């Protein structure tokens, strides 16, 4: 497990890779998800830490989805869940401190040209 700095925090945050369903912790910053063996669900931590940033990205080239959801009481920009089906798709999200994760940016699969 590597340590990277979360700009919203003074302490180091973790960078992890997951291959099975996972509920993120407040100390998690980036989650790389390998869904090669089947769909993987990532549950965001509660948004109580206003300004908390998280990054989630699918890193395998299978067609299995990575599904990002939040707790029952919260939402992601008014909708949930998010789904990535291509390699390198992902999201940077920020917590509002109340009940919403906002999508700051989305990454898409890079298309090869020959």
N, C-alpha and C positions, 0 to 999 in steps of 0.2 A: 504494500500500500504506500503510495507516494503522498507527500504533503505539498499542497499548493496554497497560496494565500488567497483568501476570499476578500475582495476589496471592501465588503461590508463588515468585516470583522478584524479585530486586532490579533487574533490567534490564527494559527495555520488550520486549514480545512483539508479534508481528505479527498483523494481521487481514487475511486474504486472501480473494479470491473465486476459485473454480475451476470450470471448465466441462468438464474432462477428468480422467481418473484421476490421482491425486496421492498421493505418499508424503510424509506430514507430516515436518517437520524439528523438532528440539528447540526452535527459536526460534519456532515457530508456536504461537499461542494459540487464535485463532478462525478457522474456515474456513467461509465461506458457500459453498454449493454450488449452482450453477445447472445442473440436469440437463435443460434444455429440449430439447437436441439428442440425448439418449440417456442411458442409465444411467451413473452416475459412481461409481467405487470410490475411497474414501479409506482409505489405510493409516496406522494410528497409528504414531508413533515407538516405539522400545523403551522399556519402563517403568523403565529404570535410574535415572531422576531421580525419586526418591520425593517424592510430593506435587505433581508436575507436573499442572497443570490444562489441559484442552483443551475447546473448545466447537466443535461441528460442527452446522450447520443447513442444511436444504434451503430455498432462497429462490425457486424457480420454482414455477409452478402446473401443470406437466405431470404426467403419471402415471408418468414415468420415475423409477426408484428411485435413491436415494443409498444406497450400501452402504458401511458402515464396518467395517473388519476390522483385525486386528493381525498381527504377524509370526507365522510358523509356530510358534515356541516359546512364544508368549504367548496370553492369552485375555482376553475381556471378561466379567467377572462369571461365569466358567465357561462362557460360550457366545460364539460368534462366527459370523457377522457380525450387525451391527445393520442395519436397513433402514428408510428413510423414504420414503414414497410421496406425502405431501401437503406442500404449502407450509407452512413454519414448523416442521415437525417437526425435532427435533434432540436432542442430548445434551450434558451437561456430564460429563466423565470425569476421574478422578484416577488417577494411577499409584501402585502400591504399592511400587515400587522393586525388585521381584523379577520377577514375570511376569504380573501381572494389572492390567487397567484396570477400575476400579470405576465404575459409573454413579451419579453423584451426583444428577442430575435429568434429566428428559426433558421437552422442550417438545412440545406438540401443536398441530396446525392450529387456529386460532381459527375457530369456526363463526359465520357471520353470521346474525343474526336480523332479520327485517323485519316 
